[in-house]
Amino acid sequence: MVKRLILTGAPGSGKGTWSKILSDTFSLPHISSGDLFRKELADDSPLGQQVRSYVEQGALVPDELTIKLVEKTLAEGPGQNGFILDGFPRTIAQALALDGILAATGVKLDAVIALDVDEAILVERALSRMICRGCGQPYNTSVTRPNQEGVCDRCGGEVVRRSDDTQETLQRRLLLYHEQTKPLADYYRDQGILVKLENNGPPDQTVQQELFQMLESTCSGA
């Protein structure tokens, strides 16, 4: 049974969209490091105050702060009995820390899904992203708009553009992704749990079925 998944990919690769699909399919909580940080920022917590400058500049939050927040969520929050992690780990150091956190509780990852998207599509998607303030459902101004302008189809919450999605910030994120996050694919490939999905188009039923088959094969050790 699939219980612990990671979604990894560049900004705009579709991690949020696929996390929602997988969350609904496997009845697992979607844990987004971005959402966790945005909540801390909105609450103006001590942690939120520490990470604000990094988020506003499009820089990666230091590993120590990120690991602390995710560890707390997995131990005390919705991730205790399984999860879909979106946006964590972003570095090899974070991946090693996650391995240690899971090993301490006697569990391990089932699969890591790497979303592969052409860079031109990444830029277009990232600059047209929207998100529901209420439930975090992702939308896109060019592909997946809500049925009613500004209103979430799932919860009726307000759908807004992400304030940190700018051309300048995106370029910094892509550079950081290639330098620090892309190497995770090799790390998890060596563990035999990497699933690579080309995600240049919409997540239709055919693509979903392809992913589910690859997950079944990986989780069964085939």
FENFEN-V667046 format. One line per field, one symbol per residue. ss: DSSP state (2 for helix, 1 for strand, 0 for the rest). phi: phi as a letter, one per 40 degrees, with the letter a starting at -180 (. if undefined). burial: I if it has 16 or more other ideal C-beta (glycine too) atoms within 10 Angstrom, else O. A space follows every 10 residues. Layout:
ss = ???
phi = ???
burial = ???
//
This chain:
ss = 0001111110 0000222222 2222220001 1122222222 2220022222 2222220000 0022222222 2222220000 0011110000 0222222222 2222000000 1111110022 2222220011 1100000111 0000000100 1000000111 1000002222 2222222222 2002222222 0001111100 0000222222 2222222220 00
phi = .cbbbbbbic dgchcccccc cccccbfbcc bbcccccccc cccfcdcdcc cdcccccgcc cdddcccccc dccccbbccc bhabcbgacb bcdcccccdc ccccbgbacc abcbcbbdcc cdcccccbcb acccbgdcba cbbbcccbdg bcccbgccbb cccccbdccc cccccccccb bdccdcdccc cgbcbbbcbc bccccccccc cccccdcccc gc
burial = OIOIIIIIII IIIIIIIIII IIIOOIOIII IIIIIIIIOI IOOOOOIIOO IOOOIOOIOI IOIOOIIOII IOIIOOOOIO OIIIIIIIII IOOIIOIIOO OOOOOOOOII IIIIIOIOOO OIIOIIIIII IIOOOIIIII OOOIOIOOOO OIIOOOIOIO OOOIIOOOII OOIIOIIOOI IOOIIOIIOO OOIIIOIOIO OOIOOOIOOO IOOIIOOIIO OO
//
